[in-house]
Amino acid sequence: MRCQEICKKLINCRGGWGIAGTPLLTTLSKGHLSCLQALLAHSTLVDCVDVQAQTPIFTAVRGKYLDYVLALLGAGTNPNGNSSNSCSPVLTAAREGDVDILRELLKHGAEVNSHSKVLLWNSCVWVSSGPLYLAAVYGHMECFRLLLLYGADPDYNCTDAKMLSFIRQPKTVLEMCLRHGCGVEYVQLLIDFGANVYLPTLIIEKSTKQNEAVELLLRERGNPKALTSQCRLAVRRHLKKINKIHSIDQLEMPTSLINFLQYDIIPVTVL
């Protein structure tokens, strides 16, 4: 009994010289899963922070420890990390291309339009460093599509009007994809998920890949979007508004419609 009382008093205490975090943060940095499970079993604080405002979930994502991420999320940690940190778990997973960890964060309610407090200097313009931008620039297609499926804003990857007002000339995700030569598949996904094709400034360079993407964008500007696509976007916007975008597969409707809302392509059998 005495040992249990001492344990409860010390389990969330910060270390001494050279140890800035709690036992939980130290355990995560060293990769000891059994210790993590023991600490969680004794009700350790799962959202404690170190001197850099890094939470255990952020440390686990940065270390690419999927088992640790699952354990922390199961214990009720905040999937967004700490707001005082200049980065976030979602940003880190998107930048590293860790689609499994990213999926778990989003399933547990992580903010898909989260952005760091640091703005990136890129191509002589200030841009928001949202997860969608990072997934595109680093070439992580699976993460890019997953973010869009969970409701990432396809224009600026940011719904904070106040933040956008601080940026003199905010660049859309479409424009950044064109600038970085991300390829037609990225541009096509953004168009499918409702990006405004009239926002980007088109700068045609010698890159064949970029020119193909520009041609696709020009075609979209000259043709109205199909009614079925507009209906899908309207339904998805409403689901995002009521915080149900992650529950599409639970809707009471035919499987074919659920697949359509989730952009799943079902092969057609020709008789």
N, C-alpha and C positions, 0 to 999 in steps of 0.2 A: 504493500500500500504506500509506504514511504517513497519507494522508487517511482511509483506512478505519479505521485504528487510533484516530485522534483521534475519528472519528465514533462508534465503539463506546464510547469513554470518556465522551463528552458526551451521548449520546442519551437517557440517563435522568437527567441532572443537572437539578437545579432551577435556575431563573433567579435573577437578582440582585434588585436593588431593584425592588419593584413587580410582580415576576413570581413568584408563589407555587408554580407548578406546573412540570411537566416539559414538554419540547417537544411531547409527545403531547397533553397537556391544553390547551396553548396553541393547538395546531392545531385541536382540536375546538371550542374556544370561538370561533375565527375562521371555521370552516366551510371548511377547505381539504382536500378529499377526496384530491387527488393527494399532498399532504404526508402525510396519514394513511397512505395505501397505501405510501409510501416508508418511513415509520417502521416500519410493521408488517413490511415486507420485510427490515428490518435488526434484527429481533428486539427491538423496544422492549418494555418492561414494560407489559402491557396493564391491569394492576390497580393502577397507582400511584395515589396519592391526593394531593389538595391540602390546604390547611390546614383545610378543612371536612370532610375525609374523603370528598370526592366523587371517584369514580373516573371514568375516561373513558366507560364505558358509561352512567353516570348523566348525565354532561354531554351525551352524544349523545341520550339519551332526552328530556332537558329541552329540548334544542334542536329536537326532532322531526326529527332527521336519520336517516331509515330506512337509507340506504346506509351510514352510519357504524356504526349499530347492527349491521347484517349483517356488516360487515367485522370489527368487534371480537368478535362472537360466533364468527365463523369462525376468529379467532385464538386462541380459547380463554379469553376473559375470563369472569369470574364474573358471571352475569346478575343476581345479587342485589346487586351493588355491594359496599360496605364496611359491615360491621356497626356501625362507629362513627358512621356517618352517621344522622341522625335521620329520613331518608326513604330510599326505595329506588327503583330503576328501575320496578318493577311499580306501586308506589303512584303514581308520577308519571304513567305512561302511563294508568292507570285514571282518575286525576283529570282528565287532559286529554282523555280520550276517544280516544286514538290506538290504535285497534284493531289496525292492522297491526304497529306496534311491540310492542304487548302480546302479540300472537300469537307473534311471533318469540322474545320473552323466555321465554314459557311453553313453547314447543317446545324451547328449549335448557335447560329444567330450572329456571327461576326458581320461587321459592317462592310458591305461589298464596295462602297464608294469611299472608304477611308483614305486619308491622305496624310503624308508626313507634314510636319511643320516646316520642314526644309524644302525649298523650291529648287528644282534642278535648273542649272544653266545649260541650255542645249540649243544648238543651231542659232545662237545669238538672240534667243528669246527665253523669257521665263515661262516655265510650264509647270503644271501641277504634277507631282510624282505619285499619282494614284496607281493602284495595283494593275489596272488594265493597261496603262502606259508601260509599266515595267514588264509585264508578261509579253507585250508586243515587241518591245525593243530588244529583250533578251531571247526572243524566239521561242517562247513556251506556249505553243498552240493549245494544248489541252487545258492549261490554266486560263488562257485567254477565253476559251469557249465556256469554261466552267463559271468564270466570273460573270459573263453575259447571261448565262442561264439563271444565275442567282440574282439578277436584276441590276447589274452594274450599268450606270448611265453611259450609253454608247457615244455620247457627244464629248463631254468633258471629264467623264468618270468622277464627277463631283456635282452634288446637288446643293452645295453651300453657296448661295448667291453672294454673300458677303465676302467669302474668300475669292471668288472669281472677280469681284469688283476691284480687288487689290492688284490683280494682274493686268498690266496695261493692254496686252494683246494675247489673251488666252488662246492656246492652240488646241484644236480638237484631237481626239484619238485618231480619227481618219487622217488628218494632216500629218501627224507624227508618223503614222504608218507609211505614208507616201514619202516623207523625208528620209526615213530609215530603210526604205526598200523592203518592207516587211512581207510583201507578196500579196498576190490576188486573194488568197484564202482568208487573210485577215480583213481585208477590205470587204469581201463578200459577207463575212460574218457580221461585221458592223452594220452593213446595209440591211441584212436580214433581221437584225435586232433593233432596227428603227433609227439608225443614225441619220442625222440631217445631212443629206448629200450636197446641200447648197452652201454649207458653212466653210469647207476647206478652201484655201487658196491653192490653186493648182500650179505647181512648179515642175515642169517637165524637164528631166535631165536625160543623160545618155543611158541610164540603166534600163535594160529591157524589162526586167521584173517590175520596175516602177511604172514604166509606160503602159504595161498591161493593166496594172491597177488603175491608172488614170483613165484608160479607155473604158474600163468597167464603170468607173464613177461617172464618166460623161454619158454613157448609155443610160444609166439610172436616172440621171438628170433629165433625160429626154423622154422617159417613159414613166407613167404613173404607176404607183405600187398596186399590186393586185388586191382586190377586195378581201380575199381570204387572208392575206398577209396583214392588212390593216386591222382586221377583226382579231387576229392572234395578238398583235401588238396591244390593242385596246384591252383585251382580257388580261394580258400579262401586266400591263401598267396598273390595272385595278388591283390585281393580286399583290403587286409590290406595295401599293398604297396601304392595303389592309394587313401587310406583313404576312402574306400567305404564299409568297412566290415559291417557297421551298416545299409547299404541300400540294403541288399540282397533281402528283400521282395519287392523292387521296380524294380527289374530286369525284363526285358521283356523275360520271359521264362515260360514254363508250371509250374503250381503250384507244381506238383510232384517233379520237379527239385529244386525249391526254398526250399521246405520242406527238400529235401535231403541235400542241402547245409547248412541248419540250424539244421541238426541232429534231425528233427522232425520225429517221427515214426508214420506213417499212418497205421491204422489197415486195413488188407486186408479182403474183404468180400468174403467168399467162397460160390459159387453158387451151 
